[in-house]
């Protein structure tokens, strides 16, 4: 059965959410094969489109750029870690010297809990952004509560003297500042339209974060009715957590705007990696079924998930 499963693109083993290697048993592989409609020994051939006539496009003019770890791109204004304002300023300077692009570490979001995940290669979401990279002073509403966030700013900037980045301290200080500014300016211009354009993906991501704040990051240990972004229990909980969900949507909106401003200075290329978390949380039986019904292979779904 193993050879047949592999021919149909079924991955026989994977790493679980706690890091252990898990090997699928015969019953699990047979269930996946049945779901794929794998009644034959070999999967059907995929029709390939004919290549268009003519040569490939000409190679672009040679360009050069910088490779940088954003978290290390600190300035005197940083809150203990490099942020999107630092990226914007560095990009502008690099562009003036002839650079065309910057290659960055993964910028994916982390679960907003302590201890804060320091590795950018172990993010919770590829699609949404790591709030630790937000520039507090650039947020609309920051000036309204400048006196309240000043002690936080001083404490965070003092962290710049340390060679190592204290992610827990940065996360706690920035979180307090973000919540203060959110209360002062909860509905900035463009937020509603952007939130609508991001659809259920943003809603589910923000819901995951709100739940993780109270239940912890290991969603498989949450109450059964909350282990999927759909269902009656989830709808009830989402109503209870609407303020926290709105806050996390607000944070992502500002991260998107700030990254867009930085990208306006220089071309950006970011590495991509994810350990799952909010991404895998959305991978329900229904989403897998839709992917398979659309002709995606089990291997494709596995790669998309992790």
N, C-alpha and C positions, 0 to 999 in steps of 0.2 A: 504493500500500500504506500510505503514511503516514496518510492520512485514515481508512482502515479500522482501522488499529492504534489510532489515537486514539479512534475510536468504541467500541472494545472496552476502552478504559482502559489501553492499553499506553503507558507513558511512553517517548518516543523518545531521551531523553538524561538523563544524571545526572552527579553529581560523584563521581569515584573517591576512594579512600581517601587519596590524596596531594593531593587538591584539584583535579585537572584535570577539565575537562568532557569527558565521553565520550559519543559519539553511537553508538547501536546501528545496526548494518548491516542490510540487508534480510534476511539469513539469520537473524540473531538475532531480529528482529521476527516473522519467519515461524514460528520455533520456538516463541515465546511464544504466538502465535495458535493454533498447532496444539495446544499444551498446554491452552489454554483451550477447545478444541473449537470454535473460531470458523470454522465452515464457511459461515456466512452473512455477508452484508455488514454487517448490523446485529446487535448483541447482543439477546437476548430482553428483553422488558419485565419489570420487577420488580414483582411484585404488592405493592401498598401497603395496609397495614391502614387500616381506616376510623377516622376520628377519633372519640373517645368523645364522647357528648353532654354538654352542660352547659358552663359557663364555665371558664376557667382558674382556677387557685388564686389567691387574693388575694396581692398583693405583700407581702413581709415588711416589718416595721417598719424604718425607715431606720437604718442602722448606719454606723459609721466605724471606721477602723483606720489602721495604719501600713504604709508600704512601706519595706522595709529590705534592704540587701545584708548577708547574714549574715556574710560574711568581714570586713566593716568594723565589725561590732557588737562591738568589742573592749572588754574590761574589764581591770582591773589583774591579774586572775587568768588572763587568756587566754594561750595559748601562741603568741603572735604572730599569731593570727587568731581572729575570732569563732567560737564553738562553740555546741553545743546547750545548754550550761549558761547561757551568756550569753543565748541566745534564751529560755530558760525564765524567767530573772530579768526580762528586759525585758518579756516577755509578761505576767508577773504584775503588773508596775508599770503597764503600759499598760491592763490590764483594770481596775485600780483607778481609773483616770482616765476610764473610760467606753468605751474602745476594745473592739471585738468581734472583730477579726481582724488578722492581719498578712500582707502580701504579701511573699514572699521570692524571691530569685534561684533558679535551678535548683539542686537539691541532689544531682544525679546523680554517680555514682562516676567517678573518674578512674583511668587505668591506673597502678598503683603503681610507677612507674619515674621516674628522673631523665632529662631535666628534667621536673619535675612540671607538668602542664597547669594553667595559672592560670585560664583562662577557664571559667566555669561553663556557658557555652553551647557547649562543645566536649567534652562528657562521653563516657565510654565506655559508660555504662548509665544509662537513665532509672529503671529499677526499683530499683536498689540505690544506696546512699548514699556520699557522698564522705567518706572516712575522716579528712580534714583537719578536719572539724567535730566530731570526737569530743572529749569532755571526759575527759582522762586521770584526774583526781582522782576522778571519779564512778564509775570502774570497780571492780567487786568484785575485790579482790586488790591494789588500788593501795597500800593501807596496809601490806600484807605486805612490799612492796619499796620503801617510801618512801625509804629511804636510797640505794638504787640509782638511783632516778629523780630524786632531788633536784637533781643537777648538770644534768640534762636540763631540768628545770622552770625553773631559774634562767636557763639559756641561752635557752630559748624565751621566757620572759617579758621578757628584755632586748630582744627583737625588737619589743616593743610601743612602744618609743621611736622606731622608724622609721615615717615616714609611709607608705611603701610596704611591702606585705606580701611577705616573702621566702618564697615557697611552697616552694622547694627546702629551705631550712633547716627550716621548720616540718614538712615531710613527713619529713625525716630524723630530727629529734628526736622527733616523735611515734611514728614507726615503731619506734625503739629502745625507747621506753617501752612501747609496745604489746606488743612481743615479750617484754620482761621480765615484764610483768604476765601475759601468756598462759602463761608457764612456771609462774608462781605459782598461777594460777587458771584452768586450761584448760577446766574443765567446770562453769560456773556453773549455777545452778538455772534451768530453762526452756530451756536451749540445745538439748537433744536434740529436744524437741517442736517448737520453732520451726524448727529446721533441717529436720525432716521435713515440716513444713507448707509450706515454701518449695520443696520438691521438686527436680526436675532443674534448674530455672532457677538456683537458688542454687549447686548443684553445678557447673554449667557456668560460671557467673560466677567462682566461686572457682578453678576449674581454669584459666580464661583468665588470671586474675591470676597464678597460680603459674607458668604457662608464660611469661607476659610478663616476669616477673622474671629469667628466664634467657635467653629468646630474643628479647626486645624486643617493643615494642607492635605492630609491623606483622605481623599474624598471617598475611597472605598470603605472607610470605617464610619462614614456618616450614617444617620438613619436611612433605612432602605428607600423611603420615598423621596429622599433628597439626592440620591446617587445618579439621577438623570435630570437633565434640564427641562423635562416635560413631566406632566402628571399633576393631579389635584393637589397633592401635598406640596409640590414645588410652587404651584401658583399661589397657595396660601402663604408660604414662606416668603415668596417674592414680594407679596403685598406688605408683609411685616418689615421687610428690609428695603423698602423702596427708597428711603433716604440714603442709605449706604450705597445702594446700586447706582443712584443718581450721582453720588460723589465719585465713584470709580469711573463712570462714564465721563464726567467733567474732567477728571485728571487725564484720561486718554485723549480727550479733545485738545487740551492744551499741549500735551506731548506731540500730537500730530502737527499742530500749528508751528511749534518751535522747531521740529525737525524739518518741516517744509521751508522755514526761513533759512535754516542752515544749508539746505540743499540748493537754495537760490544763490549761494555764494560759490559753490563748487560741486562737481559731480560726486555723488556718494555711492559707494558699493559696500554693503554690509554682509558679513558672514552670517549664516543661518544655522541654528541648532535649537533643539528643544528636547526636554526630558518628558514632556507630556503635560501633567497637571491640568490646566484649564483646557488645553487642546484635546487630550484624550477623554476628558470629562464629557465633551460634546459628542464623542464617538459612540453613539447609542446603537442599539440593534436596528432602529429605523434608518439611521444614516448609512450604516453598512449595507442594508438591504437596497436602499436607493442607488448606492454606488454599484452594487453587483447587478442590479436591474439595468443600469445604464451601460453595462458591458465592461466595467472595470474588473481587473483581476484581483484575487486575494492579495497578491504581492503588492499591487498598487495601493490597496487600502492600508496595508501594513506600513508601507513607506510614508503614506500621508499621515498616519497616526503618530508616528514616532520621529 
